[in-house]
Every structure is written in C-alpha cells, then in structure tokens.
C-alpha cells in the first residue's frame, strides 16, 4: 500500500436501506465520503443476501456497489473477499467490534468505527468490554474509531496498557480516532405545526413521552424499569389535563428481545396510557424518518434511559426535534444529551459477556424527573418550568453544534481520513 492514494473506501455494516440506526449512519457516512471525492462500496452483512448489486441507489441519482452477506453472521468470512474483488484501499466497519472476525482482512487496511458502552471506574484499564479487548489484541492492525469522547478515552487507555506489555510491531503505533454519529438536522427538527399535529394525534391535552429503541436484547434498553416508573407517574396524573401517554416506537415482540405489550399489561400500565407504532409498517421499514421525527417533535419528553449506549442516536434525534430527553447517567449519554438532558441516577450492573459494568437507572430518580418535566409543562411550579424550558431551549442547538452532518464531516471525517491515509502509508 506504500505510495498508493486513498481513493476507494468500503464500509462493512448493515444495508443502508434498512431501518436501523447503523443503517442510517452507514448511509450518511458513505454519502459524506462521496461528497469528499472518494469512491465507495458497501459490504452488507445484514440486509442483502445471495447476490451482488453493482449499482444500488443510495440517494436520488447516486448508485454504489453493494456486496452480500456471507455465511458468518457478521460477515467476517466475506468482507475481505469483497474488498479484494472491488479493489478497496480501506475497509471501515460500523458494528460491535467483538462480533468481527478478521481472517479475510489480512493485509487490507482496516478501521473499526465501534461503540464503547461499558464502564469500570474502580479498574479503568478494564473498562473496555472483554471481547472488544480480545478482538483488538488479536488483530493489532485494526485502527479503532470511537463514536463517543468517552469511548476514545477508554480505547486510548486500553491501548496504552496493552502496549506496555506488547510493544507495537514495525515501530508504528496504532492511532485511536474519534468520529461521533451524524444527525440529519433537516429531517430531525421541530415540527412547524406541532400543535395541529398533536391535536391530530389525540395528544393535545396530554403529556406525551416518546421512547424510541430497538427491542433486540433483554437488558440494555431498560424497558421494564422505564415502564414501571411511567406506571407510577401516570397514576399521579390519571385525570384532568396533562394525563401522561407513553408512545413506543419499537417492536412489540422480538425473539431476541421481550414481549413488551405483555410486559406493559403485567406491570400494570392502564389501557390507553401507552401506544405502539404501527407494527406492520415498522417491520416492513415503511415508517420514514420524517414520521419518526414528527413523533419526537410532538412529544413533551423523550425517555431514553438505557443501561448502555455506544452513542444513542434516538437521544440526539429527539433533541434535534427540540424535545428534552431523560437518560440514565452514563459517560456516553452525558456527552450526547448535553444541556438538553436530564440524567437519572444510575448504579453499576454487571454486563455478563462484556465482563464490565453498565449503568442501570434508579426508578425513583427517573420518576422524579418525569414529575419535574410534567410540572414544567402542565403544573404551576416556576422552578420546574425554568428547568424544563432551559433544556428545551438548549436541546436542538446542542445537536446542531456537535452532531450535524456538516460538522461531523468537516471536523471529524476529513481529519480522520487524512490520519488513516498517513497511518497506512497512502497519500
């Protein structure tokens, strides 16, 4: 690769036509690279199987090659083969690094845009999840790209500790880079006719709380704790104006997650106190981003109090719509929510498999924040009103200043791609 220009970049992630957060980010990343003058392709380990599409439309009038999934669940058996077939100068994956097998990437410049969601204050050198650490230790040529400032701190510290015991090969230290996720602030923005939309949704006289999350595991998103706190909160304000309603944009049931409708019933949420997005349209990927943005904008509060986030796209998207958000206190969500967020007290909970800690919210603290936000909207408490309006006023600007697409492109991707080229000996 010495002396060769960095020209062709292959991403490895979900297909950009899926409705997941990573799909949204890989699409934004690839379009950013095209805008910067690079040729791009996608190795889609999920969302396309059994065929190669040489000209898949990623935006009106723009097509790119998309390679299919292999036999391995996360495409480690095929990504290097795809990269060689297309002639990629660099592969950038967007996925959990622990799931990546690297055998076919031998000899191919590779960077991992990866989440870090575990904590370990008592033993910081072990804050990185065990399987992520093993993956990076096994395949030392990987250049990690953190998606949060906290992740960058953890990866830098881990690498320093690792290099004390295992000095770098070829006298070349692997850099640790940082690129946050990018938010389309032209799609995720306050709705110009919010009052009329709320009336059409039947929530004009209610305190609406939105929860947007993938129902794909049984612990991370803290659905039971958030529902239980909301049940108690709803019981306090079940009559009159401002009756709370929980709007869930997620699958009601998933074999990898939980049966959330049954959970809501057994926790004791009354009928009419919660509603799910249209399940068929959600499963079929027919709910466009602008519709999700409308729900976020219509809400009075976003509840995104997960135990762990690599970044937390719905947090930033909700804020971009001008809606304050409550999160569990975690170093990643501290950065992403910023001045538009409330931070529920949380305690360490062991993340089996990662062999480090997540941060599980405390229900009493979450309930107190729900109450403060309600009082800020519907009550007569001046202090709560000021707290609410301060966060609402700061929410969107925080995202525009830090995570807008042009900010991420100019302040992060441009210098990071330059560093990657220099590290791998490309002009």
One Martini backbone bead per residue (centre of mass of N, CA, C, O) as a GRO file, in nm:
protein
  427
    1UNK     BB    1   0.050   0.067  -0.006
    2UNK     BB    2   0.282   0.226  -0.069
    3UNK     BB    3   0.197   0.528  -0.241
    4UNK     BB    4  -0.102   0.499  -0.223
    5UNK     BB    5  -0.405   0.612  -0.274
    6UNK     BB    6  -0.688   0.725  -0.113
    7UNK     BB    7  -1.001   0.618  -0.282
    8UNK     BB    8  -1.120   0.332  -0.173
    9UNK     BB    9  -1.420   0.273   0.023
   10UNK     BB   10  -1.527   0.022   0.252
   11UNK     BB   11  -1.812  -0.075   0.398
   12UNK     BB   12  -1.917  -0.250   0.715
   13UNK     BB   13  -2.266  -0.337   0.739
   14UNK     BB   14  -2.555  -0.242   0.717
   15UNK     BB   15  -2.797  -0.176   0.521
   16UNK     BB   16  -2.911   0.142   0.415
   17UNK     BB   17  -3.226   0.030   0.379
   18UNK     BB   18  -3.264   0.009   0.652
   19UNK     BB   19  -3.409   0.095   0.994
   20UNK     BB   20  -3.152   0.138   1.135
   21UNK     BB   21  -2.905   0.316   1.281
   22UNK     BB   22  -2.665   0.202   1.117
   23UNK     BB   23  -2.791   0.250   0.843
   24UNK     BB   24  -2.800   0.555   0.865
   25UNK     BB   25  -2.491   0.595   0.913
   26UNK     BB   26  -2.378   0.456   0.657
   27UNK     BB   27  -2.513   0.644   0.460
   28UNK     BB   28  -2.389   0.908   0.560
   29UNK     BB   29  -2.095   0.822   0.528
   30UNK     BB   30  -2.095   0.759   0.221
   31UNK     BB   31  -2.195   1.039   0.129
   32UNK     BB   32  -1.956   1.190   0.248
   33UNK     BB   33  -1.735   1.052   0.079
   34UNK     BB   34  -1.844   1.138  -0.192
   35UNK     BB   35  -1.826   1.444  -0.135
   36UNK     BB   36  -1.498   1.407  -0.090
   37UNK     BB   37  -1.415   1.201  -0.355
   38UNK     BB   38  -1.488   0.910  -0.306
   39UNK     BB   39  -1.500   0.576  -0.340
   40UNK     BB   40  -1.780   0.342  -0.288
   41UNK     BB   41  -1.874   0.065  -0.071
   42UNK     BB   42  -2.072  -0.232   0.033
   43UNK     BB   43  -2.072  -0.454   0.313
   44UNK     BB   44  -2.363  -0.655   0.377
   45UNK     BB   45  -2.436  -0.852   0.655
   46UNK     BB   46  -2.722  -0.696   0.644
   47UNK     BB   47  -2.994  -0.697   0.387
   48UNK     BB   48  -2.810  -0.893   0.195
   49UNK     BB   49  -2.856  -1.193  -0.013
   50UNK     BB   50  -2.707  -1.376  -0.289
   51UNK     BB   51  -2.616  -1.081  -0.410
   52UNK     BB   52  -2.486  -0.853  -0.645
   53UNK     BB   53  -2.489  -0.487  -0.646
   54UNK     BB   54  -2.351  -0.255  -0.868
   55UNK     BB   55  -2.632  -0.043  -0.850
   56UNK     BB   56  -2.716   0.108  -0.571
   57UNK     BB   57  -2.942   0.323  -0.439
   58UNK     BB   58  -2.862   0.591  -0.202
   59UNK     BB   59  -2.953   0.824  -0.397
   60UNK     BB   60  -3.057   1.040  -0.606
   61UNK     BB   61  -2.846   0.942  -0.871
   62UNK     BB   62  -2.698   0.733  -0.663
   63UNK     BB   63  -2.455   0.472  -0.697
   64UNK     BB   64  -2.354   0.152  -0.550
   65UNK     BB   65  -2.182  -0.106  -0.440
   66UNK     BB   66  -2.328  -0.425  -0.319
   67UNK     BB   67  -2.256  -0.665  -0.087
   68UNK     BB   68  -2.303  -0.963   0.057
   69UNK     BB   69  -2.361  -1.189   0.267
   70UNK     BB   70  -2.245  -1.443   0.442
   71UNK     BB   71  -2.215  -1.701   0.674
   72UNK     BB   72  -2.150  -1.501   0.868
   73UNK     BB   73  -2.326  -1.294   1.071
   74UNK     BB   74  -2.079  -1.048   1.031
   75UNK     BB   75  -1.887  -1.104   0.761
   76UNK     BB   76  -1.585  -1.215   0.807
   77UNK     BB   77  -1.579  -1.424   0.552
   78UNK     BB   78  -1.626  -1.170   0.318
   79UNK     BB   79  -1.501  -0.880   0.333
   80UNK     BB   80  -1.218  -0.932   0.206
   81UNK     BB   81  -1.324  -1.040  -0.064
   82UNK     BB   82  -1.472  -0.783  -0.143
   83UNK     BB   83  -1.231  -0.590  -0.130
   84UNK     BB   84  -1.067  -0.732  -0.354
   85UNK     BB   85  -1.274  -0.725  -0.584
   86UNK     BB   86  -1.294  -0.396  -0.573
   87UNK     BB   87  -1.023  -0.251  -0.457
   88UNK     BB   88  -0.972  -0.167  -0.170
   89UNK     BB   89  -0.796   0.056   0.048
   90UNK     BB   90  -1.044   0.058   0.264
   91UNK     BB   91  -1.186  -0.053   0.575
   92UNK     BB   92  -1.509   0.025   0.736
   93UNK     BB   93  -1.657  -0.049   1.029
   94UNK     BB   94  -2.009  -0.086   1.161
   95UNK     BB   95  -1.984  -0.226   1.481
   96UNK     BB   96  -1.933  -0.473   1.686
   97UNK     BB   97  -1.617  -0.577   1.744
   98UNK     BB   98  -1.658  -0.860   1.880
   99UNK     BB   99  -1.805  -0.976   1.600
  100UNK     BB  100  -1.531  -0.961   1.452
  101UNK     BB  101  -1.378  -1.122   1.188
  102UNK     BB  102  -1.035  -1.109   1.021
  103UNK     BB  103  -0.911  -1.315   0.819
  104UNK     BB  104  -0.984  -1.169   0.531
  105UNK     BB  105  -0.812  -0.889   0.617
  106UNK     BB  106  -0.541  -0.965   0.543
  107UNK     BB  107  -0.366  -0.676   0.425
  108UNK     BB  108  -0.604  -0.477   0.501
  109UNK     BB  109  -0.704  -0.182   0.560
  110UNK     BB  110  -0.838  -0.122   0.903
  111UNK     BB  111  -1.143   0.015   1.048
  112UNK     BB  112  -1.320   0.068   1.371
  113UNK     BB  113  -1.644   0.171   1.418
  114UNK     BB  114  -1.702   0.186   1.770
  115UNK     BB  115  -1.844   0.086   2.055
  116UNK     BB  116  -1.853   0.219   2.403
  117UNK     BB  117  -2.050   0.102   2.707
  118UNK     BB  118  -1.847   0.053   2.930
  119UNK     BB  119  -1.757   0.037   3.283
  120UNK     BB  120  -1.461   0.117   3.525
  121UNK     BB  121  -1.364   0.298   3.784
  122UNK     BB  122  -1.183   0.097   3.961
  123UNK     BB  123  -1.077  -0.034   3.656
  124UNK     BB  124  -0.997   0.126   3.376
  125UNK     BB  125  -0.833  -0.096   3.209
  126UNK     BB  126  -1.138  -0.260   3.219
  127UNK     BB  127  -1.363  -0.095   3.055
  128UNK     BB  128  -1.331  -0.269   2.829
  129UNK     BB  129  -1.461  -0.507   2.678
  130UNK     BB  130  -1.343  -0.817   2.652
  131UNK     BB  131  -1.404  -0.881   2.345
  132UNK     BB  132  -1.292  -0.621   2.234
  133UNK     BB  133  -1.007  -0.657   2.345
  134UNK     BB  134  -0.946  -0.927   2.203
  135UNK     BB  135  -0.981  -0.828   1.915
  136UNK     BB  136  -0.758  -0.605   1.921
  137UNK     BB  137  -0.527  -0.795   2.015
  138UNK     BB  138  -0.540  -0.998   1.773
  139UNK     BB  139  -0.591  -0.732   1.571
  140UNK     BB  140  -0.351  -0.486   1.557
  141UNK     BB  141  -0.424  -0.330   1.277
  142UNK     BB  142  -0.649  -0.200   1.405
  143UNK     BB  143  -0.840   0.101   1.378
  144UNK     BB  144  -0.989   0.285   1.611
  145UNK     BB  145  -1.328   0.432   1.618
  146UNK     BB  146  -1.483   0.641   1.804
  147UNK     BB  147  -1.833   0.758   1.901
  148UNK     BB  148  -1.698   0.875   2.164
  149UNK     BB  149  -1.523   1.032   2.403
  150UNK     BB  150  -1.521   0.798   2.597
  151UNK     BB  151  -1.424   0.582   2.400
  152UNK     BB  152  -1.153   0.720   2.345
  153UNK     BB  153  -1.048   0.701   2.632
  154UNK     BB  154  -1.060   0.393   2.665
  155UNK     BB  155  -0.890   0.309   2.416
  156UNK     BB  156  -0.635   0.464   2.494
  157UNK     BB  157  -0.589   0.323   2.767
  158UNK     BB  158  -0.580   0.034   2.667
  159UNK     BB  159  -0.346   0.064   2.465
  160UNK     BB  160  -0.133   0.151   2.667
  161UNK     BB  161  -0.142  -0.107   2.837
  162UNK     BB  162  -0.087  -0.310   2.609
  163UNK     BB  163   0.194  -0.179   2.512
  164UNK     BB  164   0.357  -0.249   2.767
  165UNK     BB  165   0.349  -0.565   2.692
  166UNK     BB  166   0.297  -0.500   2.363
  167UNK     BB  167   0.478  -0.389   2.147
  168UNK     BB  168   0.486  -0.246   1.863
  169UNK     BB  169   0.496  -0.301   1.543
  170UNK     BB  170   0.712  -0.144   1.325
  171UNK     BB  171   0.716   0.125   1.493
  172UNK     BB  172   0.381   0.144   1.493
  173UNK     BB  173   0.134   0.324   1.610
  174UNK     BB  174  -0.192   0.300   1.689
  175UNK     BB  175  -0.450   0.484   1.643
  176UNK     BB  176  -0.700   0.686   1.808
  177UNK     BB  177  -1.022   0.768   1.708
  178UNK     BB  178  -1.287   1.028   1.628
  179UNK     BB  179  -1.649   0.975   1.554
  180UNK     BB  180  -1.946   1.085   1.545
  181UNK     BB  181  -2.254   1.090   1.500
  182UNK     BB  182  -2.498   1.179   1.253
  183UNK     BB  183  -2.741   1.444   1.205
  184UNK     BB  184  -3.040   1.513   1.041
  185UNK     BB  185  -3.149   1.844   1.083
  186UNK     BB  186  -3.371   1.847   0.843
  187UNK     BB  187  -3.545   1.614   0.969
  188UNK     BB  188  -3.454   1.671   1.265
  189UNK     BB  189  -3.716   1.878   1.374
  190UNK     BB  190  -3.923   2.106   1.442
  191UNK     BB  191  -4.250   2.132   1.406
  192UNK     BB  192  -4.440   2.383   1.251
  193UNK     BB  193  -4.725   2.206   1.349
  194UNK     BB  194  -4.749   2.087   1.643
  195UNK     BB  195  -5.039   2.138   1.751
  196UNK     BB  196  -5.190   2.003   1.514
  197UNK     BB  197  -5.053   1.728   1.544
  198UNK     BB  198  -5.142   1.665   1.833
  199UNK     BB  199  -5.442   1.671   1.768
  200UNK     BB  200  -5.435   1.441   1.552
  201UNK     BB  201  -5.310   1.236   1.781
  202UNK     BB  202  -5.458   1.289   2.066
  203UNK     BB  203  -5.235   1.493   2.259
  204UNK     BB  204  -5.310   1.798   2.336
  205UNK     BB  205  -5.399   1.703   2.659
  206UNK     BB  206  -5.106   1.568   2.688
  207UNK     BB  207  -4.828   1.390   2.823
  208UNK     BB  208  -4.568   1.320   2.605
  209UNK     BB  209  -4.382   1.009   2.575
  210UNK     BB  210  -4.087   0.901   2.421
  211UNK     BB  211  -3.983   0.570   2.283
  212UNK     BB  212  -3.673   0.482   2.118
  213UNK     BB  213  -3.616   0.132   2.035
  214UNK     BB  214  -3.453  -0.163   2.028
  215UNK     BB  215  -3.590  -0.503   2.050
  216UNK     BB  216  -3.283  -0.704   2.095
  217UNK     BB  217  -3.283  -0.725   2.411
  218UNK     BB  218  -3.299  -0.793   2.786
  219UNK     BB  219  -3.136  -0.509   2.913
  220UNK     BB  220  -3.030  -0.236   2.790
  221UNK     BB  221  -3.317  -0.056   2.760
  222UNK     BB  222  -3.503  -0.065   3.019
  223UNK     BB  223  -3.815  -0.123   2.998
  224UNK     BB  224  -3.919  -0.201   3.281
  225UNK     BB  225  -3.829   0.056   3.436
  226UNK     BB  226  -3.974   0.264   3.257
  227UNK     BB  227  -4.261   0.149   3.289
  228UNK     BB  228  -4.277   0.156   3.599
  229UNK     BB  229  -4.239   0.461   3.629
  230UNK     BB  230  -4.477   0.539   3.446
  231UNK     BB  231  -4.704   0.415   3.612
  232UNK     BB  232  -4.669   0.600   3.859
  233UNK     BB  233  -4.696   0.864   3.706
  234UNK     BB  234  -4.979   0.820   3.587
  235UNK     BB  235  -5.132   0.787   3.860
  236UNK     BB  236  -5.094   1.098   3.939
  237UNK     BB  237  -5.225   1.186   3.621
  238UNK     BB  238  -5.520   1.044   3.530
  239UNK     BB  239  -5.645   1.337   3.554
  240UNK     BB  240  -5.705   1.564   3.333
  241UNK     BB  241  -5.465   1.749   3.241
  242UNK     BB  242  -5.179   1.577   3.138
  243UNK     BB  243  -5.208   1.293   3.063
  244UNK     BB  244  -5.013   1.037   3.032
  245UNK     BB  245  -4.818   0.919   2.738
  246UNK     BB  246  -4.678   0.629   2.583
  247UNK     BB  247  -4.451   0.630   2.301
  248UNK     BB  248  -4.372   0.339   2.107
  249UNK     BB  249  -4.077   0.286   1.900
  250UNK     BB  250  -4.133  -0.051   1.860
  251UNK     BB  251  -4.131  -0.373   1.917
  252UNK     BB  252  -4.348  -0.574   2.082
  253UNK     BB  253  -4.186  -0.826   1.954
  254UNK     BB  254  -3.886  -1.035   2.018
  255UNK     BB  255  -3.672  -1.303   2.033
  256UNK     BB  256  -3.424  -1.108   2.141
  257UNK     BB  257  -3.625  -0.987   2.338
  258UNK     BB  258  -3.948  -0.865   2.416
  259UNK     BB  259  -4.277  -0.861   2.549
  260UNK     BB  260  -4.414  -0.550   2.578
  261UNK     BB  261  -4.717  -0.576   2.602
  262UNK     BB  262  -4.717  -0.779   2.831
  263UNK     BB  263  -4.549  -0.610   3.022
  264UNK     BB  264  -4.742  -0.371   3.049
  265UNK     BB  265  -4.977  -0.535   3.167
  266UNK     BB  266  -4.816  -0.662   3.416
  267UNK     BB  267  -4.726  -0.387   3.539
  268UNK     BB  268  -5.001  -0.182   3.491
  269UNK     BB  269  -5.077  -0.046   3.237
  270UNK     BB  270  -5.314   0.127   3.117
  271UNK     BB  271  -5.537   0.161   2.903
  272UNK     BB  272  -5.417   0.437   2.703
  273UNK     BB  273  -5.111   0.492   2.825
  274UNK     BB  274  -5.028   0.341   2.555
  275UNK     BB  275  -4.832   0.323   2.239
  276UNK     BB  276  -4.776   0.183   1.924
  277UNK     BB  277  -4.645   0.139   1.651
  278UNK     BB  278  -4.689   0.026   1.347
  279UNK     BB  279  -4.591  -0.295   1.299
  280UNK     BB  280  -4.584  -0.344   0.998
  281UNK     BB  281  -4.437  -0.083   0.912
  282UNK     BB  282  -4.189  -0.135   1.083
  283UNK     BB  283  -4.104  -0.417   0.967
  284UNK     BB  284  -4.109  -0.291   0.655
  285UNK     BB  285  -3.982   0.005   0.654
  286UNK     BB  286  -4.242   0.243   0.633
  287UNK     BB  287  -4.108   0.442   0.842
  288UNK     BB  288  -4.016   0.741   0.821
  289UNK     BB  289  -3.813   0.973   0.956
  290UNK     BB  290  -4.024   1.209   0.955
  291UNK     BB  291  -4.222   1.057   1.138
  292UNK     BB  292  -4.043   1.021   1.381
  293UNK     BB  293  -3.989   1.323   1.414
  294UNK     BB  294  -4.283   1.398   1.474
  295UNK     BB  295  -4.306   1.242   1.740
  296UNK     BB  296  -4.071   1.383   1.883
  297UNK     BB  297  -4.194   1.671   1.855
  298UNK     BB  298  -4.470   1.606   2.004
  299UNK     BB  299  -4.322   1.563   2.242
  300UNK     BB  300  -4.225   1.650   2.582
  301UNK     BB  301  -4.060   1.369   2.617
  302UNK     BB  302  -3.770   1.176   2.637
  303UNK     BB  303  -3.712   0.819   2.690
  304UNK     BB  304  -3.348   0.700   2.725
  305UNK     BB  305  -3.282   0.479   2.982
  306UNK     BB  306  -3.029   0.321   2.930
  307UNK     BB  307  -2.754   0.119   3.030
  308UNK     BB  308  -2.643   0.143   2.722
  309UNK     BB  309  -2.424   0.337   2.495
  310UNK     BB  310  -2.240   0.419   2.216
  311UNK     BB  311  -2.446   0.681   2.167
  312UNK     BB  312  -2.764   0.753   2.089
  313UNK     BB  313  -2.958   0.847   1.852
  314UNK     BB  314  -3.244   0.917   1.982
  315UNK     BB  315  -3.137   1.139   2.154
  316UNK     BB  316  -3.039   1.336   1.929
  317UNK     BB  317  -3.302   1.340   1.762
  318UNK     BB  318  -3.486   1.455   1.980
  319UNK     BB  319  -3.329   1.713   2.029
  320UNK     BB  320  -3.350   1.818   1.730
  321UNK     BB  321  -3.676   1.848   1.789
  322UNK     BB  322  -3.686   2.006   2.082
  323UNK     BB  323  -3.663   1.760   2.294
  324UNK     BB  324  -3.631   1.652   2.584
  325UNK     BB  325  -3.413   1.426   2.781
  326UNK     BB  326  -3.400   1.109   2.944
  327UNK     BB  327  -3.122   0.958   3.118
  328UNK     BB  328  -2.882   0.762   3.206
  329UNK     BB  329  -2.603   0.782   3.393
  330UNK     BB  330  -2.352   0.826   3.142
  331UNK     BB  331  -2.075   0.914   2.966
  332UNK     BB  332  -2.216   0.913   2.689
  333UNK     BB  333  -2.490   1.066   2.757
  334UNK     BB  334  -2.360   1.322   2.853
  335UNK     BB  335  -2.268   1.412   2.571
  336UNK     BB  336  -2.529   1.377   2.395
  337UNK     BB  337  -2.737   1.540   2.574
  338UNK     BB  338  -2.647   1.750   2.758
  339UNK     BB  339  -2.841   2.043   2.806
  340UNK     BB  340  -3.108   1.854   2.711
  341UNK     BB  341  -3.066   1.683   2.981
  342UNK     BB  342  -3.155   1.426   3.191
  343UNK     BB  343  -3.012   1.252   3.490
  344UNK     BB  344  -3.039   0.950   3.603
  345UNK     BB  345  -2.983   0.765   3.841
  346UNK     BB  346  -2.713   0.520   3.874
  347UNK     BB  347  -2.604   0.176   3.862
  348UNK     BB  348  -2.416  -0.084   3.872
  349UNK     BB  349  -2.412  -0.345   3.615
  350UNK     BB  350  -2.344  -0.653   3.513
  351UNK     BB  351  -2.200  -0.746   3.193
  352UNK     BB  352  -2.243  -1.025   3.064
  353UNK     BB  353  -1.955  -1.087   2.847
  354UNK     BB  354  -1.812  -0.806   2.889
  355UNK     BB  355  -1.688  -0.776   3.179
  356UNK     BB  356  -1.859  -0.524   3.285
  357UNK     BB  357  -2.022  -0.215   3.313
  358UNK     BB  358  -2.326  -0.083   3.363
  359UNK     BB  359  -2.612   0.165   3.379
  360UNK     BB  360  -2.866   0.152   3.606
  361UNK     BB  361  -3.146   0.278   3.676
  362UNK     BB  362  -3.335   0.473   3.905
  363UNK     BB  363  -3.664   0.493   3.951
  364UNK     BB  364  -3.693   0.740   4.140
  365UNK     BB  365  -3.539   0.936   3.957
  366UNK     BB  366  -3.716   0.909   3.706
  367UNK     BB  367  -3.980   0.997   3.838
  368UNK     BB  368  -3.883   1.280   3.918
  369UNK     BB  369  -3.836   1.376   3.625
  370UNK     BB  370  -4.115   1.342   3.517
  371UNK     BB  371  -4.239   1.543   3.720
  372UNK     BB  372  -4.078   1.792   3.640
  373UNK     BB  373  -4.168   1.799   3.343
  374UNK     BB  374  -4.468   1.820   3.399
  375UNK     BB  375  -4.458   2.081   3.564
  376UNK     BB  376  -4.328   2.244   3.327
  377UNK     BB  377  -4.592   2.207   3.145
  378UNK     BB  378  -4.867   2.177   3.366
  379UNK     BB  379  -4.784   2.328   3.598
  380UNK     BB  380  -4.697   2.573   3.887
  381UNK     BB  381  -4.375   2.539   3.877
  382UNK     BB  382  -4.123   2.753   3.825
  383UNK     BB  383  -3.873   2.574   3.851
  384UNK     BB  384  -3.964   2.354   3.652
  385UNK     BB  385  -4.008   2.544   3.415
  386UNK     BB  386  -3.711   2.632   3.389
  387UNK     BB  387  -3.586   2.351   3.350
  388UNK     BB  388  -3.742   2.283   3.095
  389UNK     BB  389  -3.679   2.535   2.912
  390UNK     BB  390  -3.373   2.507   2.915
  391UNK     BB  391  -3.367   2.234   2.766
  392UNK     BB  392  -3.533   2.303   2.518
  393UNK     BB  393  -3.348   2.540   2.420
  394UNK     BB  394  -3.076   2.347   2.400
  395UNK     BB  395  -3.119   2.092   2.233
  396UNK     BB  396  -3.072   2.155   1.928
  397UNK     BB  397  -2.803   2.315   1.939
  398UNK     BB  398  -2.628   2.084   2.038
  399UNK     BB  399  -2.655   1.919   1.776
  400UNK     BB  400  -2.572   2.127   1.564
  401UNK     BB  401  -2.280   2.177   1.694
  402UNK     BB  402  -2.191   1.842   1.711
  403UNK     BB  403  -2.392   1.640   1.489
  404UNK     BB  404  -2.397   1.748   1.230
  405UNK     BB  405  -2.309   1.659   0.922
  406UNK     BB  406  -2.103   1.894   0.864
  407UNK     BB  407  -1.947   1.867   1.128
  408UNK     BB  408  -1.855   1.572   1.099
  409UNK     BB  409  -1.713   1.607   0.836
  410UNK     BB  410  -1.508   1.853   0.899
  411UNK     BB  411  -1.412   1.775   1.210
  412UNK     BB  412  -1.367   1.448   1.144
  413UNK     BB  413  -1.343   1.295   0.869
  414UNK     BB  414  -1.122   1.455   0.735
  415UNK     BB  415  -0.890   1.401   0.947
  416UNK     BB  416  -0.924   1.090   0.967
  417UNK     BB  417  -0.860   1.015   0.673
  418UNK     BB  418  -0.579   1.136   0.681
  419UNK     BB  419  -0.470   0.954   0.908
  420UNK     BB  420  -0.519   0.686   0.768
  421UNK     BB  421  -0.341   0.734   0.525
  422UNK     BB  422  -0.079   0.779   0.682
  423UNK     BB  423  -0.072   0.512   0.841
  424UNK     BB  424  -0.097   0.331   0.557
  425UNK     BB  425   0.075   0.484   0.327
  426UNK     BB  426  -0.114   0.710   0.205
  427UNK     BB  427  -0.191   1.001   0.014
   0.00000   0.00000   0.00000
